[in-house]
Amino acid sequence: MSSSIWFETLSDADRALLEASDPAPRTAEVLILGAGMIGLSTAWYLCQAGVSDVCIFDTNAVLSGASGANAGG
Protein backbone atom coordinates (compact mmCIF):
# COMPACT_ATOMS: atom_id res chain seq x y z
CA MET A 1 0.00 0.00 0.00
CA SER A 2 1.23 3.43 -0.85
CA SER A 3 1.84 6.22 1.65
CA SER A 4 1.29 8.97 -0.93
CA ILE A 5 -1.02 11.77 0.20
CA TRP A 6 -2.62 11.79 -3.27
CA PHE A 7 -3.09 8.02 -3.21
CA GLU A 8 -4.80 8.11 0.19
CA THR A 9 -7.48 10.50 -1.13
CA LEU A 10 -8.71 7.93 -3.67
CA SER A 11 -11.79 5.80 -3.15
CA ASP A 12 -11.20 2.15 -2.28
CA ALA A 13 -12.31 1.13 -5.78
CA ASP A 14 -9.89 3.54 -7.51
CA ARG A 15 -7.06 2.50 -5.20
CA ALA A 16 -7.70 -1.19 -5.94
CA LEU A 17 -7.70 -0.50 -9.69
CA LEU A 18 -4.35 1.31 -9.51
CA GLU A 19 -2.81 -1.40 -7.32
CA ALA A 20 -3.93 -4.21 -9.62
CA SER A 21 -1.42 -5.86 -11.88
CA ASP A 22 -1.56 -8.23 -14.80
CA PRO A 23 0.90 -11.00 -15.55
CA ALA A 24 3.98 -9.63 -17.31
CA PRO A 25 3.82 -10.11 -21.08
CA ARG A 26 6.56 -12.11 -22.77
CA THR A 27 7.10 -9.34 -25.33
CA ALA A 28 6.33 -5.65 -25.71
CA GLU A 29 7.19 -3.06 -28.32
CA VAL A 30 8.03 -0.56 -25.56
CA LEU A 31 8.82 -1.22 -21.91
CA ILE A 32 8.61 1.72 -19.50
CA LEU A 33 10.15 1.42 -16.05
CA GLY A 34 8.26 3.57 -13.57
CA ALA A 35 4.57 4.43 -13.23
CA GLY A 36 5.11 8.02 -12.11
CA MET A 37 4.19 11.14 -14.05
CA ILE A 38 7.05 10.75 -16.52
CA GLY A 39 6.41 7.04 -17.21
CA LEU A 40 2.65 7.45 -17.53
CA SER A 41 3.02 10.55 -19.70
CA THR A 42 5.47 8.74 -21.95
CA ALA A 43 3.06 5.81 -22.31
CA TRP A 44 0.16 8.13 -23.10
CA TYR A 45 2.09 9.99 -25.80
CA LEU A 46 3.32 6.74 -27.33
CA CYS A 47 -0.27 5.48 -27.52
CA GLN A 48 -1.36 8.77 -29.09
CA ALA A 49 1.39 8.28 -31.69
CA GLY A 50 0.02 4.84 -32.58
CA VAL A 51 2.19 2.55 -30.46
CA SER A 52 -0.22 0.00 -29.04
CA ASP A 53 2.11 -2.49 -27.35
CA VAL A 54 3.33 -0.51 -24.31
CA CYS A 55 4.04 -2.14 -20.95
CA ILE A 56 4.67 -0.19 -17.73
CA PHE A 57 6.51 -1.77 -14.80
CA ASP A 58 6.81 -0.34 -11.30
CA THR A 59 7.71 -1.86 -7.94
CA ASN A 60 4.72 -0.20 -6.26
CA ALA A 61 1.34 1.26 -7.18
CA VAL A 62 0.80 3.96 -9.80
CA LEU A 63 2.09 7.38 -8.61
CA SER A 64 3.23 5.90 -5.29
CA GLY A 65 6.71 7.41 -5.39
CA ALA A 66 7.95 10.97 -5.80
CA SER A 67 5.25 11.92 -8.33
CA GLY A 68 2.49 11.04 -5.89
CA ALA A 69 4.18 12.98 -3.11
CA ASN A 70 4.85 16.05 -5.30
CA ALA A 71 8.56 15.67 -4.66
CA GLY A 72 9.62 15.38 -8.28
CA GLY A 73 8.76 13.82 -11.55
C-alpha positions as CSV (number, residue, x, y, z in Angstrom):
1,M,0.0,0.0,0.0
2,S,1.2,3.4,-0.9
3,S,1.8,6.2,1.6
4,S,1.3,9.0,-0.9
5,I,-1.0,11.8,0.2
6,W,-2.6,11.8,-3.3
7,F,-3.1,8.0,-3.2
8,E,-4.8,8.1,0.2
9,T,-7.5,10.5,-1.1
10,L,-8.7,7.9,-3.7
11,S,-11.8,5.8,-3.2
12,D,-11.2,2.1,-2.3
13,A,-12.3,1.1,-5.8
14,D,-9.9,3.5,-7.5
15,R,-7.1,2.5,-5.2
16,A,-7.7,-1.2,-5.9
17,L,-7.7,-0.5,-9.7
18,L,-4.3,1.3,-9.5
19,E,-2.8,-1.4,-7.3
20,A,-3.9,-4.2,-9.6
21,S,-1.4,-5.9,-11.9
22,D,-1.6,-8.2,-14.8
23,P,0.9,-11.0,-15.5
24,A,4.0,-9.6,-17.3
25,P,3.8,-10.1,-21.1
26,R,6.6,-12.1,-22.8
27,T,7.1,-9.3,-25.3
28,A,6.3,-5.6,-25.7
29,E,7.2,-3.1,-28.3
30,V,8.0,-0.6,-25.6
31,L,8.8,-1.2,-21.9
32,I,8.6,1.7,-19.5
33,L,10.1,1.4,-16.0
34,G,8.3,3.6,-13.6
35,A,4.6,4.4,-13.2
36,G,5.1,8.0,-12.1
37,M,4.2,11.1,-14.0
38,I,7.1,10.7,-16.5
39,G,6.4,7.0,-17.2
40,L,2.6,7.5,-17.5
41,S,3.0,10.5,-19.7
42,T,5.5,8.7,-21.9
43,A,3.1,5.8,-22.3
44,W,0.2,8.1,-23.1
45,Y,2.1,10.0,-25.8
46,L,3.3,6.7,-27.3
47,C,-0.3,5.5,-27.5
48,Q,-1.4,8.8,-29.1
49,A,1.4,8.3,-31.7
50,G,0.0,4.8,-32.6
51,V,2.2,2.6,-30.5
52,S,-0.2,0.0,-29.0
53,D,2.1,-2.5,-27.3
54,V,3.3,-0.5,-24.3
55,C,4.0,-2.1,-21.0
56,I,4.7,-0.2,-17.7
57,F,6.5,-1.8,-14.8
58,D,6.8,-0.3,-11.3
59,T,7.7,-1.9,-7.9
60,N,4.7,-0.2,-6.3
61,A,1.3,1.3,-7.2
62,V,0.8,4.0,-9.8
63,L,2.1,7.4,-8.6
64,S,3.2,5.9,-5.3
65,G,6.7,7.4,-5.4
66,A,8.0,11.0,-5.8
67,S,5.3,11.9,-8.3
68,G,2.5,11.0,-5.9
69,A,4.2,13.0,-3.1
70,N,4.8,16.0,-5.3
71,A,8.6,15.7,-4.7
72,G,9.6,15.4,-8.3
73,G,8.8,13.8,-11.5
